[in-house]
Amino acid sequence: MEQQLIEETLSFPTDVFAFDFMKTVERVGAFFNLYHYYDDNKALFEKLEENRSAELLASNQFFS
């Protein structure tokens, strides 16, 4: 949900937030929630990335 809110937020003109305070608060909250999610799970994402790299290397085929 946060990712969708952020993408939608970036598509809005900047003056939208000057008129709707609650929308602004909701959008700022989404940015913080997503940031903290990635920050809290940083080690997990790094481990997944390492595993994925190893899988890609193992599945790589060379043709001669």
C-alpha positions, 0 to 999 in steps of 0.5 A: 500500500505504501509503495502505491501511495508514494507512486501516486504522490509523485504524480500529483502537482505540488499545489495539491498538498497545500490545500489538503492537510490530511492527504499530506499527512497520509503521504508523509506517513507512507514515506516514513513507513516504507523507509522504516520497513526497508531499514528494519529488514536491511539485513534480510534484503542483503542476505536475499540479494547475496543468495540471488547472486549465487543462484544467478552465477550457478545458473549461468551457462556459457556457450562456445 
